[in-house]
Amino acid sequence: MGDCPFIYRAGVWKPRTSPATFQGAGLPALSWLQRVKRELSIPVATEVATVEQVQAAVQAQIDYLWIGARTCTNPIAVQQLADALQGCKGIQGIFIKNPMHEDAALWLGNIQRLEATHMPVIPIHRGCNHRPCWEMAYTLHQQRPDLPLMIDASHLCGQREGIAAILDTAQTLHYSGAMLEVHTCPEQALSDAQQQVTPAQAAALVAKGDEATGKALRREGDEEELLWLRAMIDETDDALWEMISHRMDICRQIGEYKRHHHMQVLQPQRFEQILERRIKWSQHIGLSPDAVTTMMKTLHTESVRVQS
């Protein structure tokens, strides 16, 4: 990642879920990006979601544009942006994030729409609802290994504490670069404060990435596939344990209900019904009845404990 050029990214317009949240400073902020470009001599980027925004950004000589996840959910909107970019001069590249939902085919289709502009297109993996969705990114990588793949670690995590681990995984999988949200005082940020880092923290993350890049040996073929598969299984395990934790939360509520109504915690008949249903279900998903029985008994033992 350290070999990629540094780009100053700032959202002039921010397509937000709620209209009550900060929507960006709008057109006046384009002059702020122009000042950054002029005084620091670095390329600048901003998000666009409408044809009018494309036109304004091009007129302001913004170097890179990016299309956000909400816009990417609508292929008609992406096509309109691609049409507006036809023949535009000065744009060095277009970043495109994955859609809000896990849909590799839509992501690939949107990339193809933008490639018709004959501008460089760089996919940005930002996950879905703060889940990595490594399988979606791997599908893209398999079908388009020619494209540099970047990771939006800030949005993917949703919390600054998880950014370093995500960058480590991206480094292992040979991503070409990363997006980071940086604020001099993150707690005062007008949007996504919890996922922003300070300039000092960002510098430390970049330095760590540069060091890892210098030491890493590039993995090819089957070994690279194994690394992707391990990332997928780690994500699956995270989701599994979160669901188990949620199950135990419900069990605690059941325990409170039983205490209030003077019911026994242990109800063997109820467990036998659940176990029978799960053993039948296991036949349809390729799990052995013995494995399902062992797991259900373990879950039941813990469920009884948290209800007591």
Secondary structure, DSSP 4 states (H G I P E B T S, - for coil): -TTSPP-EE--SS---SSTTS-----THHHHHHHHHHHHH---EEEE--SHHHHHHHHHTT-SEEEE-HHHHT-HHHHHHHHHHHTT-SS--EEEEEPPSS--HHHHHHHHHHHHTTTS-EEEEE--BTTB--HHHHHHHHHH-TTS--EEEHHHHHSSGGGHHHHHHHHHHTT-SEEE--B-SSGGG-SS-GGG-B-HHHHHHHHHHHHHHHHHPPPP-HHHHHHHHHHHHHHHHHHHHHHHHHHHHHHHHHHHHHHHHTT--S--HHHHHHHHHHHHHHHTTTT--HHHHHHHHHHHHHHHHHHH-
